[in-house]
Amino acid sequence: MLGYGSERMAMLFEDSLQIAWDYLERLGEIDEPALAARYLSDAIERRLRSGEDHRILLSNHAINDYRRFVQDRRRHGDRL
């Protein structure tokens, strides 16, 4: 996954992903679970690698990035 070998980073990743997932799922915004999981994971990993280490910020950025991704796909005729 991250390659950091850090239990703290792994916990940050897992917690942030779960927060983002739960929020989006509760709002009914996840239509393709596999795609959503991959996108959110990648978004959180990118932020972790850039030095972000606040769980809520990681989650919020992933949620916002995912929403933009979904809007872009819909705007271009792709269904998510």
N, C-alpha and C positions, 0 to 999 in steps of 0.2 A: 504494500500500500504506500506508505509515506517514505519508508526507507530511513526514517530518523532513528529508529531503535528506541524511541522514547515512549514509555507507558503513558506519560502525561499527554503527549501529542495524539496518541491513539485514542485516549479518552476524550480529548477535545474534539477530535474528528467524529467519533461515534455520537457523542452528546449533541454536537451541532447538527449532524445529519438527522438525528431523531427529532430534534426540535423543529427543523425545517419541514421534515416529512409530516410530522403530526399536524403542524399548522396548515400546510397545503391540503392535506387529506381531509381535515376537518372542514375546510372551505369548499371541498369538492373540486379542487383544481388539478388533481392528478388523474389524467385519462389513460396514460400509458405508463404503468408503474416501472417497468424496466428502464425505459428512456429517462423518466424522471429521476430514478435512483442514480443512474449513471451521471446525469447532468449535475445533480446536487452534489454528488461525491466529488466530481471533478472541480466544481466551483469552490467547495470547501478546501479541498487539497491545495488548489492554487493559492488561496488566501493564507493557509497555514505556511506554505513554502515561502510566501512573501513576508512572513513575520507576524501576521495577525494571530493573537492567542486569546481572544475574548470570545467565549462560546456564543453569546447573543449576537455580537457583530458578525461572526462567521455565519450564523444561521440567517440573519437578516440579509446579508449580502447574497447568500445563495438563493434565498427566496426571491429577492428582487431580480437577480440574474436569470433565474428560471422563468419568472413571469415575462421578462423581455424576450427570452428565447421563444416562449410559447406565442407571444404576440407576433414576433417576426415570422414564425412558421405559418401562423394563420393568415397573416398579411400576404404571404406568398403562395397561398392556396394549399399548404400542407396541413393535414389534420393531425392534431396531437391527442 
